[in-house]
Amino acid sequence: MPAPSVSSRKLLIDLKYETQKLYAWLNTLNHFDHTPKTALVWAHMASFIQTTQGIITCARHKQYVAVAPLVRVAGDCVVNCNLLIAQCSDDNAVMSAWMEKRKFVNIILNQARKAYTDGEIQTAEQYKAETERKIDALDADDKEYYYDMTFQERWKAFDEEQAYHTIYSPLSSEVHSNPEALDRRHADMVDGIATLFWCKYEEEEAQALLRVLCLFLSWTTPCFQYLSDALDPNPDE
């Protein structure tokens, strides 16, 4: 198997070194006395590290077609983790607030359905208006957290909306299986004839993906710093 170019090799060496270092450090923290929030931050970072390890393995064997979807997963993970730290407390870090909201929505729907069946609500329009009124009132009392946001809203809240458009959206086309995405990856016009082909990446494209992963890795710094500060058993020393 041909060896990767020097540039790709250097990126892989740097990524492997940083990942091993963070893996070892993260491994020392999993037995600490965690709160719900620190436990979820730890899980995000563990997921990021393991995803990065998978990317390194694929890249070393030139299986670049699997790298793009995994890089996208890594980006999702680090953005979500940073927003989790900024927005959530121990009370809602495990999505208990979201679950509570869904529970109340189900109660509202069940009550409206019973009222409709019993004739207290006469028409489907009244049923819809009543449920929407109560759900809107519930939303008005609810702060929006990252798990309520669209992907674009999350990246905007993380102050990386430009990266969403220039990095995340193109990566998404490597994940989806809709006709447009499949057409981009597996079809083209060759000498005026529609032709199917296997998706592949050139070395330069692979290097670009690894550089994106290095960027995402740099975004984990606040997450690891938060864990270090939150779990430090001797903060005054």
Backbone torsions as a table, in degrees:
resi	resn	phi	psi	omega
1	MET	NA	128.9	-179.3
2	PRO	-61.7	141.5	179.6
3	ALA	-73.8	149.1	176.3
4	PRO	-62.6	160.3	177.3
5	SER	-65.2	164.0	-179.4
6	VAL	-56.9	-41.6	-178.1
7	SER	-62.2	-47.8	179.1
8	SER	-64.4	-40.9	-179.9
9	ARG	-61.6	-42.5	-179.9
10	LYS	-63.4	-43.4	177.8
11	LEU	-60.4	-43.8	-179.1
12	LEU	-65.9	-39.7	178.4
13	ILE	-62.9	-45.3	-179.9
14	ASP	-64.0	-44.6	-179.8
15	LEU	-63.6	-43.0	-179.4
16	LYS	-63.6	-42.9	-179.8
17	TYR	-61.8	-49.5	-178.8
18	GLU	-64.6	-39.1	-179.0
19	THR	-66.7	-42.8	178.5
20	GLN	-63.0	-40.2	179.1
21	LYS	-63.5	-46.0	-179.3
22	LEU	-70.2	-35.7	177.3
23	TYR	-60.7	-46.6	-179.1
24	ALA	-63.4	-42.1	-179.3
25	TRP	-67.8	-43.0	179.6
26	LEU	-63.9	-34.6	-179.0
27	ASN	-65.5	-26.1	178.2
28	THR	-76.1	-14.4	-174.6
29	LEU	-100.2	-9.2	-172.0
30	ASN	-72.9	-14.8	179.4
31	HIS	-103.2	7.9	176.1
32	PHE	-69.8	166.2	177.1
33	ASP	-80.1	91.8	-174.0
34	HIS	-84.3	149.0	166.3
35	THR	-90.4	168.7	176.7
36	PRO	-55.2	-37.3	-177.8
37	LYS	-71.6	-47.9	-179.2
38	THR	-65.9	-32.5	177.8
39	ALA	-64.1	-40.5	-178.9
40	LEU	-72.8	-35.6	174.6
41	VAL	-63.2	-45.0	178.0
42	TRP	-57.7	-43.6	-178.9
43	ALA	-64.9	-39.4	176.4
44	HIS	-60.4	-46.7	-177.8
45	MET	-68.6	-36.6	175.8
46	ALA	-62.4	-41.9	178.1
47	SER	-64.2	-41.2	179.0
48	PHE	-62.2	-46.6	-178.2
49	ILE	-62.5	-45.0	-178.8
50	GLN	-67.3	-35.8	175.3
51	THR	-64.3	-42.1	178.2
52	THR	-62.7	-40.1	177.0
53	GLN	-61.2	-39.8	177.3
54	GLY	-64.6	-39.5	178.4
55	ILE	-63.2	-44.1	179.9
56	ILE	-60.2	-43.6	179.2
57	THR	-62.0	-46.2	179.3
58	CYS	-62.6	-43.0	-178.0
59	ALA	-66.9	-38.9	178.9
60	ARG	-60.3	-32.4	-179.6
61	HIS	-99.4	14.1	177.2
62	LYS	59.2	27.6	174.7
63	GLN	-90.1	63.3	-171.2
64	TYR	-68.6	-22.4	-178.9
65	VAL	-63.7	-25.0	178.6
66	ALA	-88.3	-11.1	-174.9
67	VAL	-73.9	-44.9	-175.3
68	ALA	-56.8	-49.4	178.3
69	PRO	-61.1	-36.4	-179.2
70	LEU	-71.0	-35.6	176.0
71	VAL	-63.3	-39.3	177.1
72	ARG	-62.1	-43.1	177.9
73	VAL	-60.0	-42.5	178.9
74	ALA	-62.1	-40.5	178.3
75	GLY	-63.6	-44.9	175.9
76	ASP	-55.1	-46.6	-174.6
77	CYS	-61.8	-47.1	-175.5
78	VAL	-72.9	-35.1	176.3
79	VAL	-65.6	-47.1	178.8
80	ASN	-59.4	-40.7	-177.7
81	CYS	-65.2	-43.6	178.5
82	ASN	-63.1	-39.8	178.6
83	LEU	-69.9	-36.8	175.7
84	LEU	-56.7	-46.8	-179.8
85	ILE	-63.4	-41.7	-176.3
86	ALA	-73.4	-33.0	-168.8
87	GLN	-106.3	-27.5	-165.8
88	CYS	-105.8	158.8	174.1
89	SER	-119.4	-178.4	177.7
90	ASP	-63.5	-23.1	-177.9
91	ASP	-73.4	-27.7	-176.6
92	ASN	-128.5	7.5	-177.5
93	ALA	-66.1	-25.5	179.5
94	VAL	-98.7	23.4	176.5
95	MET	67.1	22.1	178.2
96	SER	-63.6	-33.0	179.0
97	ALA	-65.2	-41.3	178.2
98	TRP	-63.7	-44.0	180.0
99	MET	-63.5	-39.2	178.7
100	GLU	-63.6	-41.8	179.3
101	LYS	-62.3	-44.7	179.3
102	ARG	-62.7	-35.8	178.5
103	LYS	-62.0	-45.3	-179.9
104	PHE	-68.0	-34.9	176.3
105	VAL	-61.7	-43.5	178.2
106	ASN	-62.3	-39.2	177.7
107	ILE	-62.6	-45.0	179.4
108	ILE	-59.8	-45.7	-179.1
109	LEU	-64.5	-41.1	179.9
110	ASN	-65.6	-40.5	178.1
111	GLN	-64.3	-43.8	180.0
112	ALA	-66.2	-38.5	179.0
113	ARG	-63.3	-40.7	178.9
114	LYS	-66.6	-42.3	179.1
115	ALA	-63.2	-36.4	178.1
116	TYR	-67.3	-43.1	179.2
117	THR	-65.2	-38.2	-178.6
118	ASP	-80.2	-4.3	178.1
119	GLY	88.4	2.1	179.2
120	GLU	-70.5	-30.2	170.9
121	ILE	-108.1	125.6	-168.7
122	GLN	-87.7	-33.4	-173.1
123	THR	-129.9	162.5	177.2
124	ALA	-63.8	-33.1	179.3
125	GLU	-65.3	-40.9	177.2
126	GLN	-66.1	-38.8	178.4
127	TYR	-60.1	-47.4	-179.5
128	LYS	-64.0	-44.5	-178.5
129	ALA	-63.7	-40.2	-178.6
130	GLU	-67.4	-44.2	179.5
131	THR	-66.7	-40.4	179.8
132	GLU	-65.3	-37.6	179.3
133	ARG	-62.6	-45.2	-177.7
134	LYS	-71.1	-37.7	178.8
135	ILE	-69.3	-38.0	176.8
136	ASP	-62.6	-38.9	178.1
137	ALA	-65.0	-36.8	177.6
138	LEU	-66.8	-42.8	179.1
139	ASP	-65.2	-34.2	-177.7
140	ALA	-64.3	-27.5	-179.3
141	ASP	-91.4	-0.4	-171.7
142	ASP	-109.5	127.8	172.0
143	LYS	-74.9	141.4	-179.9
144	GLU	-82.9	126.7	176.8
145	TYR	-108.2	169.0	-173.5
146	TYR	-57.5	-31.8	-177.5
147	TYR	-75.8	-8.6	173.3
148	ASP	-91.7	-10.4	-172.5
149	MET	-89.0	157.1	168.7
150	THR	-72.4	167.2	178.6
151	PHE	-59.0	-43.4	-179.2
152	GLN	-64.4	-39.5	178.9
153	GLU	-63.8	-35.8	178.8
154	ARG	-64.9	-46.3	-179.4
155	TRP	-65.9	-34.5	176.6
156	LYS	-66.4	-43.3	178.7
157	ALA	-63.6	-26.2	178.3
158	PHE	-87.8	5.6	-179.5
159	ASP	63.0	34.8	178.5
160	GLU	-134.3	42.7	-178.8
161	GLU	-64.7	-35.5	178.3
162	GLN	-63.2	-41.3	178.2
163	ALA	-64.6	-30.7	176.4
164	TYR	-59.4	-45.2	-176.6
165	HIS	-77.0	-35.5	-174.5
166	THR	-91.7	-21.7	-177.7
167	ILE	-118.5	-55.9	-171.6
168	TYR	-67.2	-46.2	-178.5
169	SER	-60.9	-46.4	175.9
170	PRO	-60.7	-38.2	177.8
171	LEU	-64.1	-32.8	-178.7
172	SER	-62.5	-32.0	-179.9
173	SER	-68.3	-17.5	177.3
174	GLU	-87.1	-6.3	-177.3
175	VAL	-104.1	-40.2	-172.6
176	HIS	-73.9	156.9	179.8
177	SER	-118.1	20.9	177.2
178	ASN	-74.1	164.1	-176.3
179	PRO	-55.9	-38.3	-178.7
180	GLU	-65.0	-44.0	-179.5
181	ALA	-67.3	-41.4	179.8
182	LEU	-66.4	-37.1	177.6
183	ASP	-61.8	-41.1	-179.9
184	ARG	-65.2	-37.6	-174.2
185	ARG	-87.4	-28.9	-167.9
186	HIS	-128.1	9.6	-178.8
187	ALA	-143.6	147.4	177.1
188	ASP	-163.5	165.7	176.4
189	MET	-92.1	123.3	177.6
190	VAL	-121.3	114.6	-176.4
191	ASP	53.8	39.9	177.2
192	GLY	78.1	6.6	-178.7
193	ILE	-116.3	130.3	176.2
194	ALA	-64.0	123.9	-173.7
195	THR	-130.6	138.5	175.5
196	LEU	-94.1	146.4	179.5
197	PHE	-152.9	164.0	176.8
198	TRP	-77.4	136.7	177.1
199	CYS	-69.3	136.3	176.3
200	LYS	-152.3	162.2	179.9
201	TYR	-118.8	140.0	172.0
202	GLU	-80.2	164.1	-177.3
203	GLU	-57.0	-40.8	-179.2
204	GLU	-63.8	-39.2	178.1
205	GLU	-66.8	-38.8	178.5
206	ALA	-63.8	-40.8	178.1
207	GLN	-62.3	-38.6	178.4
208	ALA	-62.1	-40.8	178.1
209	LEU	-63.9	-41.0	179.6
210	LEU	-67.7	-34.3	176.3
211	ARG	-67.3	-37.2	175.2
212	VAL	-61.8	-42.6	178.1
213	LEU	-61.9	-38.8	176.3
214	CYS	-61.2	-38.6	176.8
215	LEU	-62.5	-47.9	179.3
216	PHE	-61.2	-37.1	178.3
217	LEU	-61.7	-39.0	178.7
218	SER	-65.1	-27.8	179.3
219	TRP	-74.0	-11.4	178.8
220	THR	-79.5	-12.0	-175.8
221	THR	-53.9	-48.1	178.5
222	PRO	-62.4	-30.6	-179.2
223	CYS	-68.6	-46.2	177.8
224	PHE	-67.8	-35.0	177.5
225	GLN	-65.5	-40.2	178.2
226	TYR	-61.1	-46.3	179.4
227	LEU	-61.2	-42.3	-179.3
228	SER	-60.9	-45.3	-179.2
229	ASP	-70.1	-42.4	-175.4
230	ALA	-70.9	-30.0	-175.2
231	LEU	-104.4	2.2	-179.1
232	ASP	-64.0	114.3	-176.9
233	PRO	-73.3	-16.0	-179.4
234	ASN	-130.4	67.6	-172.9
235	PRO	-63.5	-21.9	-175.9
236	ASP	-92.9	-6.0	-178.1
237	GLU	-87.9	NA	NA
